[in-house]
Amino acid sequence: MTDPLDELLGPPAGGETPGLRDALRRRTSNHLVRVKWLRRGAKLAGVAAVFALGVGVGEWRAPVRERVVTVREVETVAVPVPVVVPVGGGGESASPAPTQPVLSAGRLELDAEQADGLASANLYRRAGDAYLTAQQDYANAARCYRLFLSRAGEAAQALEPGDSWLLVLIKNSTFKGEIHATGTDE
């Protein structure tokens, strides 16, 4: 005797449903990929949360910076300058000595280009001094000093008390260049 429920409770009949295995594989692999990316996203969100928490605690614990305004007082100092006042005697009127006009560095350089020999060298030095002190134009001052040294000869290579710092630097580098150019090997 057979039970009418045996057919329902027993295993299904032997045929496979077409495409079931492929559909199951596709759904499983999609699920695994989704789970993998969700885990990565969760880890990334956790790292971002820890970083944000660290920044927040750092800002909260940082000391409050007060704005400091520095006020500097400028003091004007009067420096006495001696002025020569001619004290005239009787009938002769003392005429002031003609003063040389103060020439600009560019004008001194132009005059040096037109002059010859030692006069040219001296004008180049004056132009270099004017560029350095009046305009703080180091490139033009260095150029004028190099032209001065090339026109003045070897006597100008010696250091003098009136040399500016830039002229001393150029003289030293020229001297070192001459030593290395001649060579010390015998």
C-alpha distance (Angstrom), angle and dihedral (degrees) to the residues before:
residue distance angle dihedral
M1 . . .
T2 3.67 . .
D3 3.66 127.2 .
P4 3.81 113.9 -127.0
L5 3.77 90.3 -136.7
D6 3.83 94.6 55.8
E7 3.70 90.2 85.4
L8 3.79 92.3 53.7
L9 3.79 95.9 41.3
G10 3.78 97.3 45.3
P11 3.79 128.2 83.7
P12 3.79 116.4 -74.1
A13 3.73 120.6 -95.3
G14 3.80 115.5 -80.3
G15 3.83 102.6 -98.2
E16 3.81 123.4 106.4
T17 3.74 122.1 -132.9
P18 3.81 108.0 -119.2
G19 3.85 114.5 -113.2
L20 3.80 94.2 9.2
R21 3.80 93.8 112.2
D22 3.85 92.7 48.7
A23 3.79 93.0 46.3
L24 3.80 91.1 49.7
R25 3.82 92.0 48.7
R26 3.83 91.4 48.5
R27 3.81 93.7 49.1
T28 3.80 92.0 46.7
S29 3.80 94.6 49.3
N30 3.83 91.3 46.6
H31 3.79 89.4 50.5
L32 3.82 92.3 49.9
V33 3.80 92.2 48.9
R34 3.80 90.9 48.8
V35 3.81 91.7 49.6
K36 3.82 90.9 48.9
W37 3.83 92.0 53.0
L38 3.79 92.3 44.5
R39 3.81 89.9 53.6
R40 3.82 90.9 49.7
G41 3.81 90.7 48.4
A42 3.79 91.0 49.2
K43 3.82 91.0 51.3
L44 3.81 91.0 48.0
A45 3.80 91.5 48.6
G46 3.81 89.4 49.9
V47 3.81 92.2 51.7
A48 3.81 91.0 47.3
A49 3.80 90.7 49.5
V50 3.82 92.1 50.9
F51 3.82 90.5 47.8
A52 3.82 91.9 49.1
L53 3.79 90.3 47.5
G54 3.83 90.3 51.6
V55 3.79 92.1 50.0
G56 3.79 91.2 47.1
V57 3.81 93.2 50.1
G58 3.81 90.5 46.0
E59 3.79 91.9 52.9
W60 3.76 92.3 43.9
R61 3.82 93.0 49.8
A62 3.82 95.9 41.8
P63 3.79 114.7 109.1
V64 3.76 116.4 -106.5
R65 3.77 109.8 -104.3
E66 3.74 116.3 -139.5
R67 3.75 119.2 -147.7
V68 3.77 109.1 -113.6
V69 3.76 119.7 -158.7
T70 3.77 115.9 -163.4
V71 3.76 116.5 -151.6
R72 3.76 117.0 -163.5
E73 3.73 121.4 -161.0
V74 3.76 117.2 -141.0
E75 3.75 114.7 -147.0
T76 3.77 120.3 -160.7
V77 3.76 114.4 -146.5
A78 3.78 122.4 -165.4
V79 3.79 111.7 -140.9
P80 3.79 115.4 -159.5
V81 3.79 113.2 -126.9
P82 3.79 118.8 -162.9
V83 3.79 112.9 -122.4
V84 3.77 120.2 -162.4
V85 3.77 109.8 -133.7
P86 3.79 114.0 -173.4
V87 3.75 112.2 -130.0
G88 3.75 103.9 -147.0
G89 3.72 125.5 -148.2
G90 3.82 124.8 -154.7
G91 3.80 128.3 -45.6
E92 3.81 104.1 -12.4
S93 3.75 117.0 93.8
A94 3.76 110.8 -139.8
S95 3.76 109.6 -134.7
P96 3.76 114.6 -156.6
A97 3.77 116.2 -110.5
P98 3.78 112.2 -102.5
T99 3.78 109.7 -101.1
Q100 3.74 122.2 -143.2
P101 3.78 112.7 -116.0
V102 3.77 115.2 -111.7
L103 3.78 106.3 -109.1
S104 3.76 124.1 -150.4
A105 3.78 121.1 -118.5
G106 3.79 91.8 -109.1
R107 3.81 91.7 51.4
L108 3.82 91.2 48.7
E109 3.79 89.5 51.2
L110 3.81 92.1 50.4
D111 3.81 90.4 49.6
A112 3.81 89.4 49.4
E113 3.81 91.1 53.8
Q114 3.78 90.1 54.5
A115 3.81 96.4 43.8
D116 3.80 126.5 80.8
G117 3.79 135.3 -132.5
L118 3.77 121.3 -21.6
A119 3.82 93.3 -3.4
S120 3.81 88.8 60.0
A121 3.80 91.0 49.4
N122 3.81 92.7 50.4
L123 3.80 91.8 49.0
Y124 3.82 90.8 50.2
R125 3.80 89.8 52.4
R126 3.81 91.5 49.6
A127 3.81 89.6 48.0
G128 3.81 90.5 50.7
D129 3.80 90.7 50.0
A130 3.80 90.6 48.9
Y131 3.81 92.7 49.3
L132 3.79 90.7 48.5
T133 3.80 100.7 44.5
A134 3.79 104.3 30.0
Q135 3.79 102.3 34.9
Q136 3.84 105.7 17.2
D137 3.82 86.2 -133.1
Y138 3.79 99.0 154.4
A139 3.80 97.6 177.2
N140 3.82 94.8 55.1
A141 3.80 91.5 40.9
A142 3.81 91.0 53.2
R143 3.81 91.0 48.2
C144 3.81 92.0 51.1
Y145 3.82 91.4 46.8
R146 3.82 91.1 51.6
L147 3.83 90.0 49.9
F148 3.81 88.9 48.6
L149 3.81 91.4 53.1
S150 3.80 92.9 46.8
R151 3.83 93.0 49.8
A152 3.82 98.4 39.9
G153 3.80 96.5 55.4
E154 3.78 130.2 -142.7
A155 3.80 94.5 -40.4
A156 3.80 89.5 70.2
Q157 3.83 91.9 57.6
A158 3.82 91.3 77.8
L159 3.79 115.3 97.0
E160 3.80 115.3 -110.9
P161 3.81 130.0 -167.0
G162 3.83 92.6 -116.4
D163 3.82 94.8 55.9
S164 3.80 117.4 120.3
W165 3.78 119.7 -126.8
L166 3.79 91.6 -104.8
L167 3.80 93.1 50.6
V168 3.82 90.3 49.9
L169 3.80 89.5 50.3
I170 3.81 92.1 50.9
K171 3.81 92.1 45.9
N172 3.80 90.7 51.5
S173 3.80 93.3 48.2
T174 3.80 90.9 47.6
F175 3.80 89.9 50.5
K176 3.81 91.8 49.2
G177 3.80 90.2 47.9
E178 3.79 91.0 53.2
I179 3.80 91.9 49.6
H180 3.81 92.5 50.2
A181 3.80 92.3 43.5
T182 3.80 93.8 55.0
G183 3.78 93.3 43.8
T184 3.78 126.8 -139.6
D185 3.81 97.1 -130.0
E186 3.78 114.5 108.3
